Amino acid sequence: MTNTTEVTPPGKLTGALVPIASITVGPRIRQDFGDLDSLAASIAELGLLHPIVIDKHHKLLAGERRLRAAQKLGWTTIPATIART
């Protein structure tokens, strides 16, 4: 048996499958997204191991490379963690 410890206050994070078209991306610091083709191939093979993070208004908080790779794959929805602030 494995012991786990909750590190997130209850009700602050939820998961959902979100339409990519509903996600907005604000100004970002990162300008170079690296090898998106390689990331897309990895996601196609293994699946999306870490969901993107958005706020309750669907503004992207983390995971722009993953979002762009999913778009390259033709996905219309993407797993997301929704931070409720």
C-alpha positions in Angstrom: 0.0 0.0 0.0 1.3 3.5 -0.9 0.8 6.5 1.4 -0.1 9.7 -0.4 -0.3 13.2 0.9 -2.6 15.8 -0.6 -0.6 18.9 -1.4 -3.3 20.9 -3.2 -6.2 22.5 -1.1 -9.4 20.7 -2.0 -11.4 22.5 -4.7 -8.5 24.5 -6.1 -7.7 22.3 -9.1 -9.9 20.2 -11.4 -9.3 18.3 -14.5 -11.2 18.5 -17.8 -11.1 17.8 -21.5 -11.2 21.3 -23.0 -11.8 22.5 -26.6 -8.6 23.9 -27.9 -10.4 26.7 -29.7 -11.6 28.0 -26.3 -8.1 28.5 -24.9 -6.5 31.9 -25.1 -2.8 32.5 -24.9 -1.6 35.8 -23.5 1.9 37.3 -23.9 4.5 34.7 -23.2 8.2 34.9 -22.2 9.3 31.9 -24.2 9.8 32.8 -27.9 11.5 29.6 -29.1 9.3 26.5 -28.8 12.1 24.1 -29.8 11.3 20.9 -31.7 7.5 20.7 -31.8 7.6 17.9 -34.3 9.5 15.7 -31.8 7.1 16.6 -29.0 4.1 15.9 -31.2 5.5 12.5 -32.1 6.0 11.7 -28.5 2.5 12.7 -27.6 1.1 10.7 -30.5 3.0 7.6 -29.2 2.6 8.0 -25.4 -0.3 10.3 -25.0 -0.2 13.6 -23.1 1.5 12.7 -19.9 1.1 16.1 -18.2 -2.1 18.2 -18.9 -1.8 21.9 -19.7 -2.9 24.3 -17.0 -5.6 27.0 -17.6 -7.6 29.3 -15.4 -11.4 29.3 -15.1 -11.6 31.6 -18.1 -9.5 29.2 -20.2 -6.4 31.4 -20.3 -3.3 29.3 -20.7 -1.1 29.3 -17.6 1.3 26.5 -18.4 2.0 24.2 -21.4 2.1 26.2 -24.6 4.5 23.7 -26.2 2.1 20.9 -25.4 -0.8 22.9 -26.7 1.0 23.7 -30.0 2.0 20.0 -30.3 -1.6 18.9 -29.8 -2.7 21.4 -32.5 -0.1 19.9 -34.9 -1.7 16.5 -34.3 -5.1 17.9 -35.2 -6.6 17.5 -31.8 -9.7 19.6 -31.1 -9.7 19.0 -27.3 -6.9 18.7 -24.8 -6.7 17.5 -21.2 -6.3 20.4 -18.9 -5.9 21.2 -15.2 -8.1 24.1 -14.3 -6.7 26.3 -11.6 -9.6 27.9 -9.7 -8.2 31.1 -8.2 
